Amino acid sequence: MANKAPMTNDQKKRRASSLWSLMGRSVLMLGICSVAGCFGRPNQANIELRKQNQDLQSQVATLQRERDAARAEIAGLRSRATTVPSLSPDRLAKLFTVTGIELGRLTGGADLDPDKPGDEGLKVYVTPLDNAHQKFKAAGSIVVEAFDLAAADAASSRVGRWEFGVEDAAKHWSGALLRYEYVLPCPFEKPPTHPDVTIKVTFTDELTSRAFTQQRVVKVRLTDQ
């Protein structure tokens, strides 16, 4: 049997390189299989990591939806900030809303300056009424007008006009001792010349923007008496 020729140095180097390359690929495949669970035993740490990642992604998605909803709500509120929202009749019927106003029995001439004779103005008592004609507190703006209709010059019969915005009117609300009313001081812009003064009160409900009017003739003590 003939002897094999001995390998040259180049052949030995190539063979060694091939062996190292094969071993490297084997180790790499073993690592990949271990991570991917090729041997039927999933890596518990990787499973837990994937679960935590999914939980975080779910939380992020939830926060993003909540953020978008909040932004939409804010945008809606801003868009309605300069407009009066309208309510359907069905919704209004379910709410306690103003359906009328009442002028209190004490409405009339008022001695606003005790050092002077007579009445220098009026005190007007206004009470909002709900669907059942019950008194209740409701926000709104109020306009009071007063006229001396017996004056010779009808064009100058108005003796005063007073406006109370929502915030200003709220300062004059009285809810003590079973009283539910706005008490509005109205000093005359021009004193009347007759004791009978006609008062016209307009209340505009802040919720529904509906306006309600009441009118009454009251007695005042003239300042020159």
C-alpha positions in Angstrom: 0.0 0.0 0.0 1.5 3.3 -1.1 2.1 6.1 1.5 0.2 9.4 1.1 2.3 12.3 0.2 2.7 14.7 3.2 0.6 17.9 3.2 2.3 21.1 2.5 2.1 24.1 4.8 -0.5 25.8 2.6 -2.7 22.8 2.6 -2.4 22.6 6.4 -3.4 26.3 6.7 -6.4 25.9 4.4 -7.6 22.8 6.3 -7.3 24.6 9.6 -9.1 27.6 8.3 -11.9 25.4 7.1 -12.2 23.7 10.5 -12.3 27.0 12.3 -14.9 28.3 9.9 -17.1 25.3 10.4 -16.8 25.5 14.1 -17.7 29.2 14.0 -20.8 28.6 12.0 -21.8 25.8 14.3 -21.4 28.0 17.4 -23.4 30.8 15.7 -26.2 28.4 14.8 -26.3 27.1 18.3 -26.6 30.7 19.7 -29.4 31.5 17.2 -31.3 28.3 18.0 -30.9 28.9 21.7 -32.4 32.5 21.5 -35.2 31.4 19.1 -36.0 28.3 21.1 -35.0 25.7 18.5 -34.5 23.1 21.2 -38.1 23.2 22.4 -37.3 25.2 25.6 -38.2 28.9 25.1 -36.0 31.3 26.9 -38.1 32.6 29.9 -36.2 35.9 30.1 -37.0 36.6 26.4 -40.7 35.7 26.9 -40.9 38.1 29.9 -39.2 40.8 27.9 -41.6 40.4 25.0 -44.5 40.5 27.4 -43.3 43.7 29.1 -42.7 45.3 25.7 -46.3 44.5 24.6 -47.6 45.9 27.9 -45.7 49.1 27.3 -46.9 49.4 23.8 -50.5 49.0 25.0 -50.0 51.7 27.6 -48.5 54.1 25.1 -51.4 53.5 22.7 -53.9 54.1 25.5 -52.2 57.4 26.5 -52.1 58.5 22.9 -55.9 57.9 22.6 -56.5 59.8 25.8 -54.3 62.7 24.7 -56.1 62.9 21.3 -59.5 62.8 23.1 -58.4 65.6 25.4 -57.1 67.7 22.5 -60.4 67.3 20.7 -62.4 68.3 23.8 -60.3 71.4 24.3 -60.6 72.3 20.6 -64.4 71.9 20.9 -64.5 74.1 24.0 -62.4 76.8 22.3 -64.6 76.7 19.2 -67.7 77.3 21.3 -66.1 80.0 23.5 -67.5 82.8 21.4 -70.8 81.3 20.5 -73.9 80.5 22.6 -74.5 76.7 22.7 -78.0 75.7 21.8 -80.0 73.0 23.6 -82.7 70.9 22.0 -86.3 71.2 23.5 -86.0 67.6 24.8 -82.9 68.4 26.7 -84.3 71.7 28.0 -87.4 69.9 29.3 -85.2 67.7 31.5 -83.4 70.7 33.1 -84.4 73.2 35.7 -84.5 76.3 33.4 -86.0 79.7 33.7 -89.5 79.9 32.3 -90.4 83.3 33.7 -89.6 86.0 36.3 -91.4 87.6 39.2 -91.1 91.1 40.6 -91.1 91.1 44.4 -93.7 93.0 46.3 -91.0 95.3 47.8 -90.2 96.6 44.3 -90.6 100.4 44.2 -89.2 103.7 45.3 -86.1 103.6 47.5 -84.6 106.3 49.8 -81.0 105.9 48.7 -79.9 109.0 50.5 -81.4 109.4 54.0 -80.1 113.0 54.2 -82.4 114.0 51.3 -86.2 114.0 51.1 -88.1 111.6 48.9 -86.8 108.6 46.9 -83.6 109.0 44.9 -84.1 105.8 43.0 -85.7 102.4 42.9 -85.1 99.0 44.4 -86.1 96.2 42.1 -86.6 92.6 43.3 -86.3 90.0 40.6 -86.9 86.3 41.1 -86.4 83.6 38.3 -89.1 80.9 38.1 -88.7 77.4 36.9 -91.1 75.1 34.9 -93.2 74.5 38.1 -93.3 78.2 38.8 -90.9 77.7 41.8 -88.3 80.2 42.8 -84.7 79.2 42.1 -81.3 80.7 41.6 -80.4 81.1 37.9 -77.6 83.1 36.3 -78.5 85.8 33.9 -78.1 89.4 32.9 -80.8 92.0 33.8 -81.9 95.3 32.3 -84.1 97.6 34.3 -85.9 100.6 32.7 -88.1 103.1 34.4 -90.6 105.6 32.8 -92.6 108.6 34.0 -95.4 108.1 31.5 -97.4 111.0 32.8 -94.7 113.4 31.7 -95.7 116.0 29.2 -92.8 115.1 26.9 -93.2 111.5 26.1 -89.8 111.4 24.4 -88.1 112.2 27.7 -90.3 110.1 29.9 -87.5 107.6 30.7 -86.0 108.4 34.1 -83.3 105.7 34.0 -81.9 102.5 32.4 -79.6 100.2 34.3 -77.8 97.1 33.0 -76.5 94.3 35.2 -74.2 91.7 33.5 -74.1 88.2 34.8 -71.2 88.8 37.2 -72.6 92.1 38.4 -76.1 90.7 38.9 -74.6 87.8 40.9 -73.3 90.3 43.4 -76.9 91.4 44.1 -78.3 87.9 44.7 -80.0 87.3 48.1 -80.6 83.8 49.2 -80.9 84.3 53.0 -84.1 83.9 55.1 -86.0 82.0 52.4 -85.4 84.8 49.9 -84.5 83.9 46.4 -84.1 87.1 44.5 -81.9 89.7 42.9 -82.1 93.0 44.8 -81.0 95.7 42.4 -80.4 99.4 43.4 -81.3 101.8 40.6 -80.6 105.5 41.3 -82.6 107.8 39.0 -80.8 109.2 36.1 -83.5 111.9 36.0 -85.9 112.3 38.9 -89.6 111.7 37.9 -92.1 114.5 38.2 -95.0 112.1 39.0 -95.4 109.5 41.7 -96.4 106.7 39.3 -93.3 105.2 37.7 -93.5 102.3 35.2 -90.8 99.7 35.6 -89.8 97.3 32.9 -87.4 94.4 33.8 -85.8 92.1 31.2 -84.0 89.0 32.5 -81.8 87.0 29.9 -81.1 83.5 31.1 -77.4 82.7 30.7 -78.1 79.0 30.1 -80.7 79.2 27.3 -80.3 82.8 26.2 -84.0 83.2 26.5 -85.3 86.6 27.6 -88.2 87.2 30.0 -89.9 90.5 30.7 -92.1 91.9 33.5 -93.6 95.3 33.9 -95.2 97.1 36.8 -96.3 100.5 38.0 -94.9 101.5 41.4 -95.2 104.5 43.7 -92.3 106.8 44.5 -92.0 109.7 46.9 -91.0 112.8 44.9 -87.9 114.6 46.0 -89.6 118.0 46.0 -92.3 116.9 48.5 
